[in-house]
Amino acid sequence: MRPVTMLLRSILAAACGFALVGAALGEAPITPRASYPNYGSGSCACAAAEDVLSANGYPQEAERWRSRQSGILTIDPQTPYPSMVDLAERRGLRYAYTVDGDEAFLAWCSRSRLAAVIYWPPYAGYSPVKGRRVPRPNNEAIHAIAFFGFDTRSGDAWVLDNNEPNKLRLIPRADFLAAWRLVGGQAWTVLPPPALQ
């Protein structure tokens, strides 16, 4: 990486309060505006949704979710639990989602510079927190994190785990997609306000 690019990334990380962790090849298409830590059992999806709302132009809505949402939150509206789809509809937010592991959806998010909530097996394949391969302890564990796009050079995936906020991590694309699909390949994003499009 050129020294100028390294300096710019260091300045960006310092200004945003984020550390960019992983292969220093390209750039994350989206820069988080805030980072919301996980705040209790089942709240990882709420925290990831707050990261996505903030990154996609809704910082006030992110704070609103922070103060009013907790517990289990799903992407798929066909489950018996509250879903991001239902909440977005009630709040008049425009959104898009997939529940079938469609890589094209994530590529569209990345090209459109939209962060997305994804479900992730926290102990399968590549762990964004541990930064390495770890064994999966059971088939029940599912975690929600924020996807911040595919790297502009390597094509690998930038993610933000709310269990370790303020650290964007780069995960090899094949490992990322395999782990994401292992738990159903679900992703949800909110479209930016018309003023930001």
KOLSE-721796 format. One record per residue: residue in three letters; x, z, y of N, C-alpha, C in turn. Coordinates in steps of 0.1 Angstrom, whole numbers, plus 2048, in hexadecimal, padded with zeros to 3 digits. Atoms other than C-alpha are relative to their C-alpha. Example, Ala and Ser with C-alpha at 12.3 -4.5 7.8 and 13.67 -1.06 7.14 Angstrom:
<nodes>
ALA8098007F487B84E7D380980080CSER7F78007F58898477F57F880880B
</nodes>
This chain:
<nodes>
MET8098007F480080080080980080CARG7F88007F380D7F882380080D807PRO8007F47F98188158387F580280AVAL80B8007F67FE80C8537F38047F9THR80C7FD8087E280D83980080E7FCMET7FF7F28047EE82E82C7FD80980CLEU8027F87F47EF83C84F7F1800804LEU80E8017FC7CC82F8577F78087F6ARG8087F980A7BE83E83680280F803SER7FE7F27FD7CF86083F7F880480CILE8077FD7F37C085F8627F18017FCLEU80E80080479E8568537FC80D7F8ALA8027F48087A087283980080C808ALA7FF7F47F87AA88B8537F480180AALA80B8007F678F88186C7F38037F9CYS80D7FE80777388185180180D7F8GLY7FF7F48087808A083F8007FD7F1PHE80180480E78288C81E80E7FC7FCALA7F480480679F8888077FD7F47F7LEU80280B8097A18667F68098017F4VAL7F97FD80B7AC86D7D37FF7F47F6GLY80080B8097B68527BA80B7F5803ALA7F780B7FE7C98317B97FF7FC80FALA8008047F27D28287DD8027F1801LEU80080F8017C98037DA7F97FA80CGLY8088067F57AD7FA7F27F980A808GLU8087F77F879280B8057F28027F9ALA80E7FE80377181B7FD7F77F980APRO8088077F775680580B7F880980AILE8087F77F874382381980880D802THR7FA7F37FD75184282A7F680B801PRO80A7F67FF73E86282580080680EARG8017F97F373287384580080F7FFALA8007F280372D8958368018027F1SER8007FD80E7318A58147F880C7FDTYR8097F58037178BB8058048067F2PRO7FC7FA80D7238D37EA7F38037F8ASN80A7FC80A70E8DB7CB7FC80E803TYR8037F27FC6FA8FB7D27F78067F6GLY8077F980B6EC9067B17FC7F77F5SER80480780C6DF8FC78F7F67F5803GLY80980B7FE6CF8DA7908007FA80DSER8008067F26D78D37B480A7F5802CYS7F680A7FE6F28BA7AE7FA7F3805ALA80780D7FC6D989D7B37FC80280FCYS8037FE7F26CD8AD7D480C7FF809ALA7F38017F96F18B17E08057F1801ALA7FC80E8006F988D7D67F77F7809ALA80A8077F86D98807E780380380FGLU7FC7FC7F26E489380780C7F8804ASP7F48087FC7068818067FC7F2802VAL80580D7FE6F48608027F87FE80CLEU8088017F46DB86681D80980080CSER7F77FF7F56F68708358097F3802ALA7F880B80070D85382C7F87F3804ASN80880C7FD6F083A82F7F880080DGLY8068007F36E68448527F580A803TYR80B7F77FF6CE86184D80680F800PRO7FA7F28016E38818567F580B802GLN80A7F57FE6C48948627F78017F4GLU8077FF80D6B188B8428088077F6ALA7F77F980A6CF89782E7FF80F803GLU8017F27FD6CD8B98407F28057FCARG80D7FC8046A88BA83A7FF8027F1TRP8007FF80E6AD8B481580780D7FCARG7F77F48026C88CF8167F880D801SER8077F37FD6B08E98247F38017F7ARG80C8008076928DF80E8007FD7F1GLN80080580E69D8D17EC80A8097F8SER7F67FA8096AD8E37CF7FA7FE7F2GLY80480180D6AB8E37AA8017F17FBILE80080D8066A68C57937FA7F5808LEU80580C7F96A28A37A48057F47F8THR7FC80B8086A18837918007F3808ILE80180D7FA6A485E7997F47F97FBASP80B80780668B8507817F3807803PRO80D7FA7FC66785678E7F78027F4GLN8087FF80C65A85476A80380D7F9THR7FE7F38076688777617F680A806PRO8097F67FB65489776580580880CTYR7FA7F97F666C8A477F7FF7F980EPRO8008077F366D89D7A580B7F5800SER7F780B7FF67E87C7AC8047FC80EMET7FC8057F369286E7C87F77F5805VAL80980B7FC67B8507C87F3806806ASP80C7FA7FB65C8667CD80380780ELEU7FD7FA7F366D87A7E98037F680BALA7FE80A7F667985B7FB7F37FA804GLU80D8067FC65684C7FA7F880A809ARG8077F77F764786C80880680180EARG7FA7FF7F366086C8248017F3807GLY80080D7FA65C84782B80E7F9801LEU7F280680068083E8227FF7F37F7ARG7FE80C80968881B81480B8037F6TYR7F67FC80A69B81E7F48017F57F5ALA7FF80980C6A780B7D58068087F5TYR7FB7F880B6AF8177B28007F77F4THR7FF80680D6B880D78F80080C7F6VAL7FF7F680B6B382076E8057FA7F3ASP7FC80780C6C280775680F7FC800GLY7F18038006E880675D8047F3805ASP7FD80D7FA6E77E777280C80080AGLU7F48007F870A7E277F7FE7F880DALA8038087F46FD7C87987FA80980BPHE8067F77F66E97E47A980C807808LEU7F57FA7F970A7F77B08087F7808ALA7F980A7F971B7D77BA7F97FD80DTRP8088027F46FF7D17D380280B80ACYS7FE7F57F77027F47E180E800806SER7F38007FB7277F07E58027F580AARG80080B7F67247CE7F67F880380DSER8097FC7F47087DC80D80580C807ARG7FA7F37FB71E7FB8147F680B800LEU80A7F580270381280680580A7F5ALA7FD7F680A70C8327F47F48027F7ALA80B7FF8096F783A7D680280D7F7VAL8007F580A6EE8587C08017FA7F2ILE80080580E6F885379C80080C7F7TYR7FF7F580A6F486877D80D7FD7F8TRP7F380080671587076C80280A7F6PRO7FD7F680A72088174C80C808804PRO7F57F97FA73689C75A80C8027F7TYR7F57FE80A74B8A073A8037F47F8ALA7FD80C80874B87D72D8097F6807GLY7F880A7FA76486273380980680BTYR7F77FC7F57748677557F980A809SER8067F67F876D8877688057FF80EPRO7FC8017F376D88378D80680D805VAL7FB7F37FC7748A879180E8027FALYS7F47FE8067908AA77880A7F5802GLY7F780B7FD79E8887808077FA7F4ARG7FA80580D7A588075B7F58007F6ARG80980180B79487973A7FF80E7FAVAL8027F380678489872B7F57FE7F6PRO80A80180A76E89D70C7F2804805ARG80D7FD7FD74989E70F7FB80B7F7PRO8047F580873B8C07037F37FE7F9ASN80D8028077178B66FB7F97F4806ASN80780C7FB6FE89B7017F580380AGLU80B7FC7F66E88AF7198057FF80EALA7FA7FE7F27008B17377FE7F3808ILE80180B7F66F789A75480280680EHIS7FD7FC7F370489D7777FD7F580AALA80280A7F66FC88B79780B80080AILE7F68017F671787E7AE7FD7F480AALA80380C7F77198657CB80A7F57FEPHE7F780C8027278427C68027FA80EPHE7FD8057F37388357E58067F2800GLY7FD80E80073F8117DA80C7FD7F7PHE7F58048077587FD7C780C7FD809ASP7F48027F877C7FC7D48017F1804THR7FF80E7FB7827DD7EA80B7F87FAARG7F68088067A17D47D78008017F1SER7FF7FE80E7A17E37B47F27FE7F9GLY80D80180577B7E27AF7FC80D7F9ASP8047F380677C8067A27F6807808ALA80B7F97FA76181F7AB80480C808TRP7FE7F47F77638387C87F48097FEVAL80B7F680174E8587C180480C807LEU7FF7F37FA7488797D17F880A7F8ASP8077F68097408967BA7FD80D809ASN8047F57F872D8B27CB80580E7FBASN7F97F480573F8CC7B580E801806GLU7F48007F975E8C27C87FF7F780CPRO8038087F47528B67EA80D7FD808ASN7F58047F77698A580380B7F97F9LYS7F580880777D8927E97FA7F47F9LEU80480D80677586E7E380A7FD7F5ARG7F780380B7828647C17FE7F17FBLEU80080D80578A8427B38018007F0ILE80180080F78083C78E8017F27FBPRO7FF80E80578A81D77A7F27FB7FDARG80D80680176C80677A7FA8017F2ALA80580180E7698027547FC80E7FBASP8037F280376A82874F7F4805807PHE80B7FC7F875282E76B7F37FA7FBLEU80C80680573881575E7FC8057F3ALA8037FB80E73B82173A7FA80E801ALA8057F27FE7368467457F2800806TRP80D8017F971983D75D7F57FB7F6ARG80A80580A7078297427FD8097F5LEU8027F780B70C8447287F480A803VAL80B7F77FC6F285973B7F47F8806GLY80B8077FC6DA83D7428027F680BGLY7FD8097F56EA82A75F7F680080BGLN80A7FF7F56D383777A80880180DALA7FB7FF7F36DA83379F7F57FE80ATRP80B8017F66C68377BF80880080ETHR7FB8017F36CE82E7E37F480080AVAL8098017F56BC8308048057F680ALEU7FB80B7F76BD81281B80180680EPRO7FE7FA7F36CA81983E7F47FE80APRO80B8027F66B281D85C8027F2806PRO7FF80D7FA6AA7FB86C80A7FF80BALA7F78007F56BE80488A80F7FE7FCLEU7F28018056DE8058758027F37F8GLN7FE80C8086D87E48628057F4808
</nodes>
